[in-house]
Amino acid sequence: MKYLEIAQTDLHVSNIIMGCMRLNSLSPVDAQKLIGTAMEQGVNMFDHADIYGGGNCEELFAEAIGMNPGIREKIVLQSKCAIRDGYFDFSEDYILHSVDQILKRLKTDYLDILLLHRPDPLMEPEEVAEAFDHLYSCGKVRYFGVSNQNPMQMELLQKYVGHKLIVNQLQMSVVHTPVFDSGLAVNMHIDQSIDRTGSIYEYSRLKEITLQAWSPFQKGYFEGPFFHDHERYGKLNQEINCLAEKYGVSNTAIAVAWLTRVPSNIQVILGTTNPQHFKEGCDGSEIPLTRKEWFGLYAAAGNMIP
Ligand SMILES: NC(=O)c1ccc[n+]([C@@H]2O[C@H](COP(=O)([O-])OP(=O)(O)OC[C@H]3O[C@@H](n4cnc5c(N)ncnc54)[C@H](OP(=O)(O)O)[C@@H]3O)[C@@H](O)[C@H]2O)c1
């Protein structure tokens, strides 16, 4: 397992994170097994959100891991807030209220990282700053970040928020590549040139912001893993299988390796509920795909290499 330091923090974290969004489909015993597998593989970081399972995922996690101060200090806990029923809410009151509920459900006194889940166009950044200052000064949250934001949204927030935004969590995978597309096809009359992220990849490298990849295997927006779609991703699956054979790992590991090969701080959030799939994903933590292999997979996923 490869570890990295999140810039300007004391956080030493695995580059694989266990994502807890689907945890509520498991019994407490199976959730315990999955968490145990993750920890045996060297995973020390867990990703939550207040909305996962309507709060049940956080509760089940705390029960399954047997949360106590000894366990708490061995793991890095991240959660998110600000998605409400049909809208997003960065108001100070809602952020403060959400964190209190999260801490209660996770049976802990503090979060290592709090992320704002999706951008709120109605935000007043001064309110976010107030909320973060309060959460930090009373010891409820150590570090702050965002999810699904572009560089200008981060800049706007950062103008007011005194705490460095250390993480941005985005959908990224070999079948979801907007983060890389426009940078690879600058100034061309093709769809790939359209900048959908505001150059978030380059911005994150410049500012030393850790990117976290959500849904590393999902095609589209939660349409299921691409591994089984031979019609749309036949060529990609074929190439992945060849590399899996070469490196003596599973196809899952190669899909993870496509992300971990990127030379900046990228963490991959595995959302599987199956311990075997989880182990296979962890095998991709430090596979050194060559440039030719990385570009080959990008092209096999249907992208043009100019
Ligand atoms: N910030 C955001 O907006 C946002 C949005 C979505 C998710 N997230 C975070 O990202 C995490 C991961 O998202 P995700 O669950 O959509 O990601 P994922 O790991 O791409 O998808 C997991 C799903 O794929 C299935 N799967 C099938 N074959 C698999 C294989 N060989 N290996 C692994 N999985 C396979 C899993 O089924 P099995 O369980 O049967 O393996 C599971 O249903 C979430 O838990 C959450 O923490 C964040």
The ligand as an SDF file (V2000), in Angstrom:
LIG
                    3D

 48 52  0  0  0  0  0  0  0  0999 V2000
  -18.2080   13.2700   -3.5610 N   0  0  0  0  0  0  0  0  0  0  0  0
  -19.1850   12.7430   -4.2570 C   0  0  0  0  0  0  0  0  0  0  0  0
  -20.0120   13.4460   -4.8620 O   0  0  0  0  0  0  0  0  0  0  0  0
  -19.3000   11.2400   -4.3110 C   0  0  0  0  0  0  0  0  0  0  0  0
  -20.2310   10.6400   -5.1750 C   0  0  0  0  0  0  0  0  0  0  0  0
  -20.2850    9.2550   -5.1900 C   0  0  0  0  0  0  0  0  0  0  0  0
  -19.4520    8.4920   -4.3740 C   0  0  0  0  0  0  0  0  0  0  0  0
  -18.5760    9.0940   -3.5460 N   0  0  0  0  0  0  0  0  0  0  0  0
  -17.6340    8.3030   -2.7000 C   0  0  0  0  0  0  0  0  0  0  0  0
  -16.9310    7.4190   -3.5410 O   0  0  0  0  0  0  0  0  0  0  0  0
  -17.0670    6.0930   -3.0810 C   0  0  0  0  0  0  0  0  0  0  0  0
  -17.0240    5.1410   -4.2420 C   0  0  0  0  0  0  0  0  0  0  0  0
  -18.1550    5.3420   -5.1120 O   0  0  0  0  0  0  0  0  0  0  0  0
  -18.8600    4.1100   -5.8250 P   0  0  0  0  0  0  0  0  0  0  0  0
  -19.3210    3.1420   -4.8180 O   0  0  0  0  0  0  0  0  0  0  0  0
  -19.8430    4.6350   -6.7900 O   0  0  0  0  0  0  0  0  0  0  0  0
  -17.5810    3.5200   -6.6040 O   0  0  0  0  0  0  0  0  0  0  0  0
  -17.2090    2.1940   -7.3420 P   0  0  0  0  0  0  0  0  0  0  0  0
  -16.1730    1.5300   -6.5100 O   0  0  0  0  0  0  0  0  0  0  0  0
  -16.8460    2.6060   -8.7320 O   0  0  0  0  0  0  0  0  0  0  0  0
  -18.5130    1.3140   -7.4440 O   0  0  0  0  0  0  0  0  0  0  0  0
  -18.8180    0.3030   -6.5290 C   0  0  0  0  0  0  0  0  0  0  0  0
  -19.8720   -0.5620   -7.1320 C   0  0  0  0  0  0  0  0  0  0  0  0
  -19.3160   -1.3020   -8.2330 O   0  0  0  0  0  0  0  0  0  0  0  0
  -19.5400   -2.6900   -8.0260 C   0  0  0  0  0  0  0  0  0  0  0  0
  -18.5270   -3.5850   -8.5850 N   0  0  0  0  0  0  0  0  0  0  0  0
  -18.7770   -4.5270   -9.4770 C   0  0  0  0  0  0  0  0  0  0  0  0
  -17.6960   -5.1840   -9.8470 N   0  0  0  0  0  0  0  0  0  0  0  0
  -16.7000   -4.7010   -9.1340 C   0  0  0  0  0  0  0  0  0  0  0  0
  -15.3340   -5.0340   -9.0530 C   0  0  0  0  0  0  0  0  0  0  0  0
  -14.7360   -5.9760   -9.7840 N   0  0  0  0  0  0  0  0  0  0  0  0
  -14.6010   -4.3320   -8.1920 N   0  0  0  0  0  0  0  0  0  0  0  0
  -15.1640   -3.3810   -7.4440 C   0  0  0  0  0  0  0  0  0  0  0  0
  -16.4750   -3.0350   -7.5020 N   0  0  0  0  0  0  0  0  0  0  0  0
  -17.2340   -3.6920   -8.3460 C   0  0  0  0  0  0  0  0  0  0  0  0
  -19.6540   -2.8240   -6.5400 C   0  0  0  0  0  0  0  0  0  0  0  0
  -20.3630   -4.0170   -6.2900 O   0  0  0  0  0  0  0  0  0  0  0  0
  -19.8370   -4.9770   -5.1060 P   0  0  0  0  0  0  0  0  0  0  0  0
  -20.1650   -4.2210   -3.8770 O   0  0  0  0  0  0  0  0  0  0  0  0
  -20.6440   -6.1880   -5.3030 O   0  0  0  0  0  0  0  0  0  0  0  0
  -18.3800   -5.1780   -5.3250 O   0  0  0  0  0  0  0  0  0  0  0  0
  -20.4090   -1.5730   -6.1610 C   0  0  0  0  0  0  0  0  0  0  0  0
  -21.7890   -1.7370   -6.4020 O   0  0  0  0  0  0  0  0  0  0  0  0
  -18.3720    6.0920   -2.2850 C   0  0  0  0  0  0  0  0  0  0  0  0
  -18.4020    5.0640   -1.3130 O   0  0  0  0  0  0  0  0  0  0  0  0
  -18.3230    7.4500   -1.6390 C   0  0  0  0  0  0  0  0  0  0  0  0
  -17.4960    7.3850   -0.4860 O   0  0  0  0  0  0  0  0  0  0  0  0
  -18.4780   10.4610   -3.5060 C   0  0  0  0  0  0  0  0  0  0  0  0
  1  2  1  0
  2  3  2  0
  2  4  1  0
  4  5  1  0
  4 48  2  0
  5  6  2  0
  6  7  1  0
  7  8  2  0
  8  9  1  0
  8 48  1  0
  9 10  1  0
  9 46  1  0
 10 11  1  0
 11 12  1  0
 11 44  1  0
 12 13  1  0
 13 14  1  0
 14 15  2  0
 14 16  1  0
 14 17  1  0
 17 18  1  0
 18 19  2  0
 18 20  1  0
 18 21  1  0
 21 22  1  0
 22 23  1  0
 23 24  1  0
 23 42  1  0
 24 25  1  0
 25 26  1  0
 25 36  1  0
 26 27  1  0
 26 35  1  0
 27 28  2  0
 28 29  1  0
 29 30  1  0
 29 35  2  0
 30 31  1  0
 30 32  2  0
 32 33  1  0
 33 34  2  0
 34 35  1  0
 36 37  1  0
 36 42  1  0
 37 38  1  0
 38 39  2  0
 38 40  1  0
 38 41  1  0
 42 43  1  0
 44 45  1  0
 44 46  1  0
 46 47  1  0
M  CHG  2   8   1  16  -1
M  END
$$$$
